[in-house]
Amino acid sequence: MRATAVVAAMVVLAMLGIAVPAPVEDSIFVPLFTYRSGPFAASGIALANGMHDYLTLLDQRDGGIAGVKLDVEECETGYDTKKGVECYEAVKGKKPVVVNPSSTGIALQLIPKASVDRIPILSVGYGLSAAAAGGAFPWIFNPPATSLDALSMILQYIAGREGGLERLKGKTIGYIFLDGNYGREPIALLQQLARDYGFAVRMYPVVGQNAHDQSAQWRDVGRDWPDWMIMWGFGAMNAAAIKEAAAIHFPMDRFIGSWNAGGEDDVQPAGAGARGYLALNFNGSGTDYPAIHEIVARVVDAGNSRTSRDKVGENLYDRGVYNGVLIAEAIRNAQKLSGRKAIGGKDMRRGLESLAISPQRWRQLGLPDFAGAITGISCADHSGHQGAYVQQWDGAKWVRASGWISPMTERLGPMLRAAVADYVSRDPAWPKRSEPCDKSS
């Protein structure tokens, strides 16, 4: 029952002289766009379970957020853009406080809709990098960092291994990528950095429906034998690539994936051949966190989860938990700013635009050292451009292989501004920001 209906009923009861309790505020609707089926399900299932279980923990343990229950509802997209848009159209009438598309393709389709419907879109570490510019995209958020940030961090890690950026001159870097918006977005930056630092780039596109069969691409890799391989893959593509790399004995400690190519299901199919593989990451993994222990006890063991105990703590499950934390903390922030417990999309936008999670707050959440601080998000900056670290597969688990690496923000600034101008110029009617930035947001 919606809050207006509750109030109306109370008025009638009061007129009849019947005592009624004080009104309660409605639930907060949080749809989760998930893909438990299709070619990317290996990644999607873990992400969905982590998000669902963390938000369920808040309901089971705390009664929601500030006493308001979370109405969490999944919509299955199969990582298909058309189905994702259908999910959005199906849920927007229920007044969601945020939509997390879990797909770059879906996120891109929802950008023009968000400003009309006043529904914030949260694309954590994916989606359009230019959407970090809050002035042009006031309803889109992509913390903790963009895809372009990620590529710049990977290049810095490679340079560190080679002895400095100047030592990249004359090297060859291979780039194997899912041939779509997600995989193609970093190419312009990679080519620009190649010109700046004098290295060569070899491209190996992988079409989504052929992700399982990469024999042709890896024959080419075997012929070219780059000094390094970077992978911008997802789901089934990652496991196939790692198996092929192992088959040609490409050195795994020179094969590094984006943070979407660092799950257990990506490396385990290759067996011992995956040992040494690298991937970028911005969240912790494993179960050694008080909040994860509570999820197991209150959600998984209680039968309120769709995952099994052995999958809890995998990297992408914990990535889902990270997503859930950002959603929940933005809701909490929006409640504080608006003075309302049952917030709406407009309130949530303000909550996201001033979202901050300190190391102390991560500890309070039962997730000490789980992730870097979230800082720098504002009306102008909807990403924060936080750092990440490189993890390495030791044959049984992920271990940290670097410290935190900051993105090359000064170098990326002009490219980001150009991307914003290009996007907006293609639609002369693109609306200017009408949402105010007050002192509290």
C-alpha positions as CSV (number, residue, x, y, z in Angstrom):
1,M,0.0,0.0,0.0
2,R,1.4,3.4,-0.9
3,A,1.8,6.1,1.7
4,T,-1.2,8.2,0.3
5,A,-3.5,5.2,0.7
6,V,-2.4,4.6,4.2
7,V,-3.0,8.3,5.2
8,A,-6.4,8.3,3.6
9,A,-7.4,5.2,5.5
10,M,-6.2,6.7,8.8
11,V,-8.3,9.8,8.2
12,V,-11.4,7.7,7.7
13,L,-10.7,5.8,10.9
14,A,-10.1,9.0,12.9
15,M,-13.4,10.4,11.7
16,L,-15.1,7.3,13.1
17,G,-13.4,7.8,16.5
18,I,-11.1,4.8,16.1
19,A,-7.6,5.2,17.5
20,V,-4.9,4.6,15.0
21,P,-1.1,4.3,15.3
22,A,1.2,7.0,13.9
23,P,1.7,6.7,10.1
24,V,4.6,4.7,8.8
25,E,6.6,5.6,5.7
26,D,6.5,3.4,2.7
27,S,9.2,1.0,1.5
28,I,12.0,2.1,-0.8
29,F,11.9,0.4,-4.2
30,V,15.3,-0.8,-5.5
31,P,15.2,-2.9,-8.7
32,L,18.2,-5.0,-9.6
33,F,18.8,-5.6,-13.3
34,T,20.4,-9.0,-13.4
35,Y,21.6,-11.6,-15.9
36,R,21.5,-15.0,-14.5
37,S,21.2,-16.4,-18.0
38,G,23.0,-16.0,-21.3
39,P,26.6,-15.9,-22.3
40,F,27.6,-13.6,-19.4
41,A,25.8,-15.4,-16.7
42,A,29.1,-16.6,-15.1
43,S,29.7,-13.0,-14.1
44,G,26.1,-11.9,-13.7
45,I,25.0,-14.6,-11.2
46,A,27.8,-13.7,-8.7
47,L,27.1,-9.9,-9.0
48,A,23.4,-10.4,-8.6
49,N,23.8,-12.6,-5.5
50,G,26.2,-10.2,-3.8
51,M,23.9,-7.2,-4.4
52,H,20.8,-9.1,-3.3
53,D,22.3,-10.6,-0.2
54,Y,23.8,-7.4,1.1
55,L,20.5,-5.5,0.7
56,T,18.6,-8.5,2.2
57,L,21.0,-8.4,5.2
58,L,20.0,-4.8,5.9
59,D,16.3,-5.8,5.9
60,Q,16.8,-8.9,8.0
61,R,19.2,-7.3,10.5
62,D,18.2,-3.6,10.6
63,G,14.7,-3.6,9.4
64,G,15.9,-1.8,6.3
65,I,17.5,1.7,6.3
66,A,16.4,4.1,9.0
67,G,13.4,1.8,9.7
68,V,12.2,1.8,6.1
69,K,12.2,-1.6,4.4
70,L,13.9,-2.1,1.0
71,D,11.6,-3.5,-1.7
72,V,14.2,-5.3,-3.8
73,E,13.0,-6.8,-7.1
74,E,15.1,-8.5,-9.8
75,C,14.5,-8.1,-13.5
76,E,16.3,-10.6,-15.7
77,T,18.0,-9.0,-18.8
78,G,20.2,-11.8,-20.0
79,Y,22.7,-9.0,-20.6
80,D,20.5,-8.1,-23.6
81,T,20.1,-4.4,-24.2
82,K,16.6,-4.7,-25.5
83,K,15.5,-6.7,-22.5
84,G,17.2,-4.2,-20.2
85,V,15.2,-1.3,-21.7
86,E,12.1,-3.4,-21.3
87,C,13.0,-3.9,-17.6
88,Y,13.4,-0.2,-17.2
89,E,10.0,0.6,-18.7
90,A,8.4,-2.1,-16.5
91,V,9.8,-0.7,-13.2
92,K,9.9,3.0,-13.7
93,G,6.2,3.4,-12.8
94,K,7.0,1.9,-9.4
95,K,9.2,4.9,-8.7
96,P,12.6,3.3,-8.1
97,V,15.1,5.4,-6.3
98,V,17.9,4.1,-8.5
99,V,18.5,1.8,-11.4
100,N,21.7,-0.3,-11.7
101,P,21.8,-1.6,-15.3
102,S,24.8,-4.0,-14.8
103,S,25.5,-3.5,-18.5
104,T,27.2,-0.8,-20.6
105,G,24.8,-1.3,-23.5
106,I,21.8,-0.9,-21.2
107,A,23.3,2.0,-19.4
108,L,23.9,3.8,-22.7
109,Q,20.2,3.4,-23.7
110,L,19.0,4.7,-20.3
111,I,21.1,7.9,-20.3
112,P,18.5,10.0,-22.3
113,K,15.6,8.5,-20.4
114,A,17.0,9.2,-16.9
115,S,16.9,13.0,-17.2
116,V,13.2,12.8,-18.3
117,D,12.1,10.3,-15.7
118,R,14.2,11.7,-12.9
119,I,15.6,8.3,-12.0
120,P,19.3,8.1,-11.1
121,I,21.3,5.5,-13.1
122,L,24.2,3.9,-11.1
123,S,26.8,2.2,-13.3
124,V,29.6,1.1,-11.0
125,G,32.9,1.1,-12.9
126,Y,31.3,0.7,-16.3
127,G,29.0,2.6,-18.8
128,L,29.8,5.9,-20.5
129,S,33.0,7.4,-19.0
130,A,31.9,10.9,-20.1
131,A,28.9,10.5,-17.7
132,A,31.2,11.4,-14.9
133,A,30.6,15.0,-15.9
134,G,27.6,15.8,-13.7
135,G,26.9,19.1,-15.4
136,A,25.9,17.4,-18.6
137,F,24.7,14.1,-17.1
138,P,23.0,15.0,-13.7
139,W,21.2,11.7,-13.4
140,I,24.1,9.3,-14.3
141,F,26.8,8.1,-11.8
142,N,29.8,5.9,-12.4
143,P,31.9,5.6,-9.2
144,P,34.4,4.6,-8.1
145,A,36.2,5.1,-11.5
146,T,35.5,5.0,-15.2
147,S,36.6,2.6,-17.9
148,L,39.2,5.2,-19.1
149,D,40.5,5.5,-15.5
150,A,40.9,1.7,-15.5
151,L,42.9,1.6,-18.7
152,S,45.2,4.3,-17.4
153,M,45.8,2.4,-14.2
154,I,46.6,-0.8,-16.1
155,L,49.1,1.0,-18.3
156,Q,50.8,2.5,-15.2
157,Y,51.1,-1.0,-13.7
158,I,52.6,-2.3,-16.9
159,A,55.0,0.7,-17.0
160,G,56.0,0.0,-13.4
161,R,56.9,-3.5,-14.3
162,E,58.9,-2.3,-17.3
163,G,60.8,0.4,-15.3
164,G,58.8,3.5,-16.1
165,L,56.6,5.0,-18.8
166,E,59.6,5.9,-20.9
167,R,60.5,2.2,-21.0
168,L,57.3,1.4,-22.9
169,K,58.9,2.7,-26.1
170,G,59.3,0.0,-28.7
171,K,57.1,-2.5,-26.8
172,T,53.9,-4.1,-28.2
173,I,50.7,-4.3,-26.2
174,G,47.9,-6.5,-27.3
175,Y,44.3,-5.6,-26.6
176,I,41.7,-8.4,-26.8
177,F,38.2,-7.0,-26.2
178,L,34.5,-7.7,-26.4
179,D,33.5,-6.1,-29.6
180,G,30.8,-3.7,-28.5
181,N,30.5,-0.4,-26.6
182,Y,32.1,-1.8,-23.5
183,G,35.2,-3.1,-25.2
184,R,35.6,-0.3,-27.7
185,E,35.4,2.7,-25.4
186,P,39.0,2.5,-24.1
187,I,40.6,2.1,-27.6
188,A,41.0,5.8,-28.4
189,L,42.8,6.3,-25.1
190,L,45.0,3.3,-25.7
191,Q,46.0,4.5,-29.1
192,Q,46.7,8.0,-27.8
193,L,48.9,6.6,-25.0
194,A,50.7,4.5,-27.6
195,R,51.5,7.6,-29.6
196,D,52.6,9.5,-26.4
197,Y,54.9,6.7,-25.1
198,G,56.0,5.1,-28.4
199,F,54.6,1.6,-28.0
200,A,52.6,-0.4,-30.6
201,V,49.1,-1.8,-30.2
202,R,47.6,-4.9,-31.7
203,M,43.8,-5.3,-31.6
204,Y,42.0,-8.6,-31.2
205,P,38.2,-8.1,-31.2
206,V,35.9,-10.9,-30.0
207,V,32.3,-10.9,-31.2
208,G,29.9,-11.7,-28.3
209,Q,28.2,-14.7,-29.8
210,N,31.6,-16.2,-30.6
211,A,33.1,-15.6,-27.2
212,H,33.6,-19.3,-26.5
213,D,35.8,-19.8,-29.7
214,Q,38.8,-17.5,-29.8
215,S,41.2,-19.9,-31.6
216,A,41.7,-17.4,-34.4
217,Q,42.4,-14.5,-32.2
218,W,45.0,-16.5,-30.2
219,R,46.7,-17.8,-33.3
220,D,47.2,-14.2,-34.2
221,V,48.5,-13.5,-30.6
222,G,50.9,-16.4,-31.0
223,R,52.1,-14.9,-34.3
224,D,52.5,-11.3,-33.0
225,W,53.6,-12.3,-29.4
226,P,53.0,-8.9,-27.8
227,D,55.1,-8.0,-24.7
228,W,51.8,-7.6,-22.8
229,M,48.1,-8.5,-23.3
230,I,45.3,-6.5,-21.9
231,M,41.8,-8.0,-21.8
232,W,38.5,-6.0,-21.8
233,G,36.2,-9.0,-21.5
234,F,33.2,-10.2,-19.6
235,G,31.5,-13.5,-18.8
236,A,32.3,-16.5,-21.0
237,M,34.8,-14.5,-23.1
238,N,37.2,-14.2,-20.1
239,A,37.5,-18.0,-19.4
240,A,37.9,-18.8,-23.1
241,A,40.7,-16.2,-23.5
242,I,42.6,-17.4,-20.4
243,K,42.4,-21.1,-21.6
244,E,43.6,-20.1,-25.0
245,A,46.5,-18.0,-23.6
246,A,47.5,-21.0,-21.4
247,A,47.4,-23.3,-24.4
248,I,49.9,-21.2,-26.3
249,H,52.0,-20.7,-23.1
250,F,51.6,-17.0,-23.1
251,P,53.2,-15.7,-19.9
252,M,50.2,-15.2,-17.5
253,D,52.0,-12.6,-15.4
254,R,52.0,-10.4,-18.6
255,F,48.3,-10.9,-19.2
256,I,46.1,-8.4,-17.3
257,G,42.3,-8.0,-17.4
258,S,40.0,-5.1,-16.5
259,W,38.1,-5.3,-13.2
260,N,35.3,-7.1,-15.1
261,A,37.8,-9.9,-16.1
262,G,38.8,-10.9,-12.6
263,G,36.4,-13.5,-11.3
264,E,37.0,-17.1,-10.1
265,D,34.9,-18.4,-13.0
266,D,37.3,-16.6,-15.4
267,V,40.4,-18.5,-14.2
268,Q,39.2,-21.8,-12.8
269,P,38.4,-23.4,-16.1
270,A,42.0,-23.1,-17.2
271,G,43.2,-25.0,-14.2
272,A,46.9,-24.7,-13.4
273,G,47.4,-22.8,-16.6
274,A,45.8,-19.7,-15.2
275,R,48.3,-19.3,-12.4
276,G,49.9,-15.8,-12.5
277,Y,47.0,-14.1,-14.5
278,L,46.4,-10.5,-13.4
279,A,43.3,-8.3,-13.2
280,L,42.5,-4.9,-11.9
281,N,40.2,-4.7,-8.9
282,F,38.7,-2.0,-6.6
283,N,37.0,-4.2,-3.9
284,G,38.2,-6.9,-1.6
285,S,37.5,-10.6,-2.0
286,G,37.1,-13.5,0.3
287,T,34.9,-13.9,3.4
288,D,37.2,-12.5,6.1
289,Y,34.9,-9.6,6.9
290,P,32.3,-9.3,9.7
291,A,29.6,-8.2,7.2
292,I,30.2,-11.2,5.0
293,H,30.0,-13.5,8.1
294,E,26.6,-11.9,8.9
295,I,25.4,-12.4,5.3
296,V,26.2,-16.1,5.6
297,A,24.5,-16.4,9.0
298,R,21.4,-14.2,8.4
299,V,20.8,-14.6,4.6
300,V,22.5,-17.6,3.1
301,D,22.1,-20.1,5.9
302,A,18.6,-18.8,6.5
303,G,17.6,-19.7,3.0
304,N,17.1,-16.1,1.8
305,S,19.8,-16.3,-0.9
306,R,20.1,-17.9,-4.3
307,T,23.8,-18.6,-3.8
308,S,25.6,-21.5,-2.0
309,R,28.0,-21.0,0.8
310,D,31.0,-21.9,-1.3
311,K,30.3,-19.0,-3.8
312,V,30.2,-16.4,-1.1
313,G,33.4,-14.4,-1.0
314,E,34.3,-14.9,-4.7
315,N,35.5,-11.6,-6.2
316,L,32.4,-10.8,-8.2
317,Y,30.1,-11.8,-5.4
318,D,32.0,-9.3,-3.3
319,R,31.7,-6.8,-6.2
320,G,28.0,-7.2,-5.8
321,V,28.2,-6.5,-2.1
322,Y,30.2,-3.3,-3.0
323,N,27.4,-2.3,-5.3
324,G,24.9,-2.9,-2.6
325,V,26.9,-0.7,-0.1
326,L,27.0,2.2,-2.6
327,I,23.2,1.9,-3.1
328,A,22.5,1.7,0.7
329,E,24.9,4.5,1.7
330,A,23.5,6.8,-0.9
331,I,19.9,6.1,0.4
332,R,21.1,6.8,3.9
333,N,22.7,10.0,2.8
334,A,19.6,11.0,0.8
335,Q,17.4,10.4,3.9
336,K,19.7,12.7,6.0
337,L,19.7,15.5,3.3
338,S,16.0,15.4,2.6
339,G,14.7,14.8,6.1
340,R,12.5,12.0,4.6
341,K,12.9,8.3,5.3
342,A,10.9,7.1,2.2
343,I,13.0,9.0,-0.4
344,G,12.4,9.4,-4.1
345,G,14.6,9.6,-7.1
346,K,15.3,13.3,-6.7
347,D,16.4,12.8,-3.1
348,M,18.6,9.8,-4.2
349,R,20.4,12.0,-6.8
350,R,21.4,14.4,-4.0
351,G,22.5,11.4,-1.9
352,L,24.7,10.2,-4.7
353,E,26.1,13.6,-5.5
354,S,27.5,13.9,-2.0
355,L,28.3,10.2,-1.4
356,A,31.4,9.7,0.7
357,I,32.6,6.5,2.4
358,S,35.7,6.9,4.6
359,P,37.9,4.0,5.8
360,Q,36.2,4.4,9.2
361,R,32.8,4.1,7.6
362,W,33.9,0.9,5.8
363,R,34.9,-0.5,9.2
364,Q,31.6,0.5,10.7
365,L,29.8,-1.4,7.9
366,G,31.7,-4.5,8.9
367,L,34.0,-4.3,5.8
368,P,37.4,-3.1,7.1
369,D,39.9,-2.6,4.3
370,F,37.4,-3.9,1.8
371,A,37.7,-1.0,-0.5
372,G,39.3,2.4,-0.9
373,A,37.6,5.5,0.4
374,I,34.9,7.0,-1.8
375,T,35.6,10.7,-2.1
376,G,35.4,13.6,-4.6
377,I,31.9,12.9,-5.8
378,S,30.0,16.1,-6.4
379,C,27.6,17.9,-8.7
380,A,30.4,18.3,-11.2
381,D,32.1,14.9,-10.7
382,H,29.8,11.9,-10.7
383,S,32.7,9.3,-10.5
384,G,35.3,10.4,-8.0
385,H,38.0,8.8,-10.1
386,Q,39.3,6.6,-7.3
387,G,42.2,4.2,-7.5
388,A,42.4,0.4,-7.9
389,Y,44.9,-2.3,-7.4
390,V,46.1,-5.3,-9.4
391,Q,45.3,-8.8,-8.1
392,Q,46.9,-12.1,-9.2
393,W,45.6,-15.6,-9.4
394,D,47.9,-17.9,-7.4
395,G,46.1,-21.1,-8.6
396,A,43.6,-21.2,-5.7
397,K,42.8,-17.6,-4.8
398,W,43.3,-13.9,-5.7
399,V,46.2,-12.2,-4.0
400,R,47.1,-8.5,-4.1
401,A,50.0,-7.8,-6.6
402,S,50.2,-4.1,-6.3
403,G,49.4,-1.1,-4.1
404,W,46.6,1.3,-5.0
405,I,47.1,3.0,-8.4
406,S,45.6,6.3,-9.1
407,P,44.2,7.1,-12.6
408,M,45.9,9.6,-14.9
409,T,43.3,12.2,-14.3
410,E,45.2,15.2,-15.8
411,R,45.9,13.3,-19.0
412,L,42.3,12.0,-19.2
413,G,40.6,15.4,-18.5
414,P,40.8,16.7,-22.1
415,M,39.6,13.4,-23.5
416,L,36.7,13.3,-21.1
417,R,35.7,16.9,-21.9
418,A,35.8,16.1,-25.6
419,A,33.7,13.0,-25.2
420,V,31.1,15.1,-23.3
421,A,31.0,17.7,-26.0
422,D,30.7,15.1,-28.7
423,Y,27.8,13.3,-27.0
424,V,25.8,16.5,-26.3
425,S,26.5,17.9,-29.7
426,R,24.8,14.9,-31.4
427,D,21.5,16.0,-29.7
428,P,20.9,19.7,-30.1
429,A,18.0,19.4,-27.7
430,W,20.1,17.8,-25.0
431,P,18.8,19.4,-21.8
432,K,21.1,21.5,-19.7
433,R,21.3,20.7,-16.0
434,S,18.3,22.0,-14.2
435,E,18.9,20.4,-10.8
436,P,20.4,22.8,-8.3
437,C,23.6,22.1,-6.5
438,D,23.1,23.4,-3.0
439,K,25.6,23.4,-0.2
440,S,24.4,20.1,1.1
441,S,24.9,18.4,-2.2
